Amino acid sequence: MSDCFEPIIFTRHHRQLRTLLLENQAWFCLQDTARLMGKALDERATWKLDADQRRTVWLEANGQCSKQLLISESGLFTMLVHHYVPENRALRRWITHNVLPTLHNKFEPHLPNLRAMNWAGSTVGLLEWQSKYWVQLNDMPELLMEPQTRRIGGLYRRFLMLLKGNWRELFGMGRGRYERGNWSG
C-alpha cells in the first residue's frame, strides 16, 4: 500500500507514541495519546476539534498497515485541556520539550520545506524545493499589485519588471540592438 506512512515512535513510561511530520506539521496517533493520558478516547472525542485538527491515515506497524486517527499538535493540546488529569501537565512538558523539537529537527533535504517571506508589508508563504522557491498561485495577484499610494522602488520594482518581461529596461538596455557593449535603440 503506497499511502502507508512509517511513524516516528517515542516512548514514555513503556508506552509508545506514534507521530508523523506531514507538511512540516506534527501529528499524533489518538490511540497512543489516549493511552498516555489514561483516558478512553475514540473518534467521538475528536468531534470537538476542527476538521483541520484531525485526519485518518494508514500507519505501518510491524510490517502491516493499520488505519489510525491522528490529531494535530493544536488538537493534542486541546485534548489535554478538555480531558484534564494531573498527569497531563507532565505529558505536555514531555511533548513540548522532547517530542516536538525532535520531530522538527528531522530535516530531510529531498522533501519540500515551508518558508515565509516578508514582501510589501505582508508575509507570503513560500515552498522551498530543489533549491528553488515557489509561491502559491493565489498569492501572485497580491505580489504583482502595484501600490497606488507610494512610488515603487528598489527590489520590488525590479521583481515586477522581471515578472512582466521588462528585463531590458531593468538592465537599462532599451529595445535596440547590441553593439560593442552598448544597446542602440
N, C-alpha and C positions, 0 to 999 in steps of 0.2 A: 504494500500500500504506500503510495508516494506521499500522501498527506500525513504521515505518521511522524510526529516530532519526537526527538530524543530529549528528555528533560534534563535539567541540571539539578542534581539531588543534594539537598542539605539535610543534616541530621541533628536533631535536638532531643535529648533525653531518650535516645534509642528509637526515635520516631522520625520518619522521613518527611521531607517537604519537597515535593516536585515543583520545579519552577521552569519558566521559559522566558526568554527575552525575545519578544516579537516586535519588530519595527521600533526597536530601542525602548520598549515599554516592558516592565516586569509583569509577569502573570503567574498566579499561584493556583495549584490544584485545590479545589474546595474540599475534597475528601480529606486530604492531608492537613489542611488548615483547621478543619473541624476537629480532627483527632488531636492536634496540638492545643486547641482551645478547650478540649474536654467537653465539646458540645456535639449534638447530633444535628448537623446542618445538611440540608439537601437543596435541590433546585428551588423549592418553595421559599427557602430562606433568602435566596438571591433576588426575589421579585422586588424587594425594596431598593435594589440597586438600579442604576440607569442601564440602558441597553449596551452602552459602550464600556461598562464595567464588568461584563460577563461574556463568556464565549465558550463554545463547546469545541473541543479538538480531539484528535486521536493522539494518545501518548504511548510511546514504546516502553515496555517493561518486561525484562527477561525474554527478549526476542519476540514478544507478542504485542499487538496494539490493542489498546482499550480506549473507549470513549470516555472522556473526562470533562467535567465542568471546571473552567478556570475563572478566576476573578482577578481583576487588575490590581495594581498597587493601591489606588484610591479605594477600590472596592474592598480590599483586605482591611484597610484601616477603618472603613465604615462598619464592616462586620465586627471588628474588635470593639468598637464603641457600642453598637447595638446589642451585642451579646456579651456584656461585660462580666468577667470573673477576675478576681485579683491577679491571677497568673498572667492575664493579658498584658499587664504592664511590662513584665519581664520578656514576654514573647515579642511585644512591639519593639523593645530595645534591641533584642537579638536580630530581628528582621531589619531594623533601621541601621544598626551598626555593623552587622556581619553579612547578612544575605544580600541586601541591595547594593552595597559597594562592590561586593564580589561579582554580582551579576553585571553591573555596569562597567566593570573593568575588563570584562571578557571582550576584547576588541578583535574583530575578525575582518581583515582588510579586504576580503573578496565580497563582503556584503555592503550594501549602501548604508550611509550614515546620515542622520538628520543634522542640519546646521541651521543657524539663524544669521541673518544679515540685516543691519540697520541701513535703511535706504529711504531718503526723502522724508524723514520724520516718523517712519513706522518700521516695524520688524517684519521681515519677509522670510518665510521658511525656504530652505534650500535642501536639496538632496545631493550629497557628495558621493559620487560613484565613479570608479575607474579614473580617478584624478581629475574629474570634471564636475562642475556644479550645475545643477538642474533646478529650474524654477517651475512651480506649478502653473499651468496654462491660465487658470482663473486669477492668478496674481499678476499676470502680464499687463492687463489694462491699467492697473494701479501704478505699475512701474513706468509705463510709457506715457502716462498722462503728464502733460507739462503744467506745472503750477502757473496759474494766471497772475498771482499777486506778487511774484518776485522773479527776477531775472535768473535764467538757468546759467550756471557756470560750472567750471571745473570738471570733475569726473562724471557728474550726472549728464552734462551736456555731451561729453564725448561718448558716453554709453548710448545715449539716444541717437547720436549720429551713426554709430556703428550699427545699431539695430535697424535704422532706416536706410542703410546702404550708402550713407554720405561719407565714406571713408576718405575720399579725395579731399573733401572740404576739411575733414578732421586733420589731415596732414598738410593742409594749405596748398593743395596741388591743382585745384580747379578742374576743368574738363578738357584741357588741351592735350597735346602730345608731348612726350618726354624727349628732351634734347640736352645732352651733356649735364645731367644732374638737375635740370630745371624743367618744369612743366610749362609749356607755352599754350596760351589759350587763344 
